[in-house]
Amino acid sequence: MKYLLFLFVISLFLISSSFAQFKKGDFEFSFSGAFSSMTVENTSPGTYDIHPYSETRSTAGISFSPGFYLLDNFSIEAEIGIAAVQSMQPSQYVLINLSYTYLLPESKTALFAHAGYGLSNSVVISYLNNAISFASDKFDVKVLNFGAGIKYLISSTVLLHTEVNYRHHSWTNDYGSSGYYNYKVDNKISNVSLLFGFSILI
């Protein structure tokens, strides 16, 4: 009986050790897909005041995030992705995130949270006439990124993950002189997404 108990304790130790990932020097490569609800707001701070406008639309996207653990549990990630509304041409974005991952004791489940900043070349939005159009032709749309979720290790190197993600996009359209008016329009998009994906640890 004591022998069996000893083997059981050793087995638990080996299992927990085999899943003790997220250490300094580890690499993590993540792939995610997202479905989201996007809220669009338009306001004008200048002399020409447009009527405030908001609309909610559905979006989808995919992303790739290579990460490196600078310290145990703490990593820096570069996130590259595309997002689109319905059948429109997708927009691209690049983010830099700082992430914290905590593996629950004697478990294959880890909790994580990250935050970051980046730029997008465009955001697919709906203007006042309800026509879908791109916000910008340049990488000048600012993006704040926050997320939290769960990682589940199906092996010592392969993980499944799910995340609730919030992003805030902002940019300014400067229309210069238009007839008798010289005005700018500040635009903001708040985007809440549910992400699913997998990661590979090296």
Secondary structure, DSSP 8 states (H G I E B T S, - for coil): -HHHHHHHHHHHHHHHHHT----TT-EEEEEEEEEEEEEEEEE--SSS----EEEEEEEEEEEEEEEEEEETTEEEEEEEEEEESTTS--EEEEEEEEEEEEE-TTSSEEEEEEEEEEEES--EEE-TTS-EEES-SSS-EEEEEEEEEEEEESSSSEEEEEEEEEEEEEEEEEEEEETTEEEEEEEEEEEEEEEEEEEEE-
